[in-house]
Amino acid sequence: RGAADSVKRLSLELGGNAPFIVFDDADLDLAVEGALASKFRNGGQTCVCANRILVQAGVYDAFSAKLSARVNALTVGPGTQPGVAIGPMINMAAVEKINRHVGDALAKGATIVTDKPVLPEGPQYVAPLVLAGATNEMELASEETFGPVAPLFRFETEEEAVALANGTPYGLASYFYTENLKRAWRVGEALEFGMVGLNTGSVSMEIAPFGGVKQSGLGREGAQAGIEEYLELKSFHMGGLG
């Protein structure tokens, strides 16, 4: 409001609801690595973490099994200890939101397909898990969980996947996996997000603009685009010098 009252430019980097799409022509091992990197980094507590993992029906079971096996191997504990992959959540409000999302999903038909790990003492530790059978009626489909919960949504066609991915008021980061170049261009163009990762679980780097569309903000951070947010164009007309 202060910027509006004084007619100042501003950039806003807000929340997201990142889709992570796995097509049936994807390299599943590569997709699993990307899902681990995108979903579970920093305990799932970043604005670009995958929030909805959309998997095509033909590879749904295979991807679920591969991802679950890797998640079962993640160690929960203090981040200062060697080998720990998932640290504590930022506060109890975050823990309560995660538990609410998981409870709502289970009540609406989802199932946990990962093992229950031994957690260290402390109320802010939560178990990383994979939820099969996620649907759009669940809270975690429309709200950003911000924790180590990977819900798997099933889809049949490319058009359905794009519609599911775009079916959110947010548009920060998105990811998809395919080995088909034509599909890569089609889907990359169709996704309504400020950042798109193809066959990678990372969209953040110092040489690329960072930011979203829709209710995920406006403007960009990073690279030349980030500098331009702080600059104004000037028109300089010259004449009479010779």
Protein Blocks (a to p, Z undefined) as FASTA:
>chain_A
ZZmmnopacdddddddddcdddfkbcfklmmmmmmmmmmgghhpafkbcfbdcddfklmm
mmmmmmmmmmmmpccddfkbghiabdcdfblklmmmmmmmmmmmmmnopacfbdcdddde
djkbccddddehiafkbmklmpcfkpabdcddddfbfmlmmmmmmmcfbdfbdcdddfbf
klmmmmmmmpccfbdcehiabfbdfkbccddehjnogcjeehjklmmmmpccdddddehi
ZZ
